[in-house]
Amino acid sequence: MIYAYASLTVTNPDKLSAYREKAGEALAKHGGKVEAATGSARAIDGAPAVPDVVALLSFPDAASAMSWINDPALADVHALRRSSGGSDIVLLG
């Protein structure tokens, strides 16, 4: 099991809403799932920029995570997420 941290700064809530409708199925295609997500994250140490939405994703392995992000059939889904505002995803491992 490997995890990824996704952070979004939302500037277009409608695009984010459209993304959420497709995101679960897109993740599942590569064995991924959302372990936890929140729209109310808060800093507990230091002074980081706190995003509007944070999610912890899991995948069976790094290859599955890379297949998900690079899947040409999911390009429109990833484009929706990116068009909702700032979007960063970090693979933890």
Long-range contacts (C-beta under 8 A, 24 or more apart in sequence): 1-58, 1-59, 1-60, 1-61, 2-58, 2-59, 2-60, 2-61, 2-62, 2-64, 2-65, 2-91, 2-92, 2-93, 3-35, 3-56, 3-57, 3-58, 3-59, 3-91, 3-92, 3-93, 4-56, 4-57, 4-58, 4-59, 4-65, 4-89, 4-90, 4-91, 4-92, 5-54, 5-55, 5-56, 5-57, 5-89, 5-90, 5-92, 6-53, 6-54, 6-55, 6-56, 6-57, 6-87, 6-88, 6-89, 6-90, 7-51, 7-53, 7-54, 7-86, 7-87, 7-88, 7-89, 8-51, 8-52, 8-53, 8-54, 8-81, 8-84, 8-85, 8-86, 8-87, 8-88, 9-49, 9-51, 9-52, 9-85, 9-86, 9-87, 10-52, 10-53, 10-84, 10-85, 11-84, 11-85, 11-86, 12-83, 12-84, 12-85, 13-84, 15-80, 15-81, 15-83, 15-84, 15-85, 16-53, 16-80, 16-81, 16-84, 16-85, 18-80, 19-77, 19-80, 19-81, 19-84, 22-77, 22-80, 23-77, 23-81, 26-68, 26-71, 26-74, 26-77, 27-57, 27-68, 29-68, 29-71, 29-74, 30-59, 30-64, 30-65, 30-67, 30-68, 30-71, 31-59, 31-60, 31-64, 32-57, 32-58, 32-59, 32-64, 32-65, 32-68, 33-57, 33-58, 51-86, 52-85, 57-89, 62-91, 62-93, 65-91, 66-91
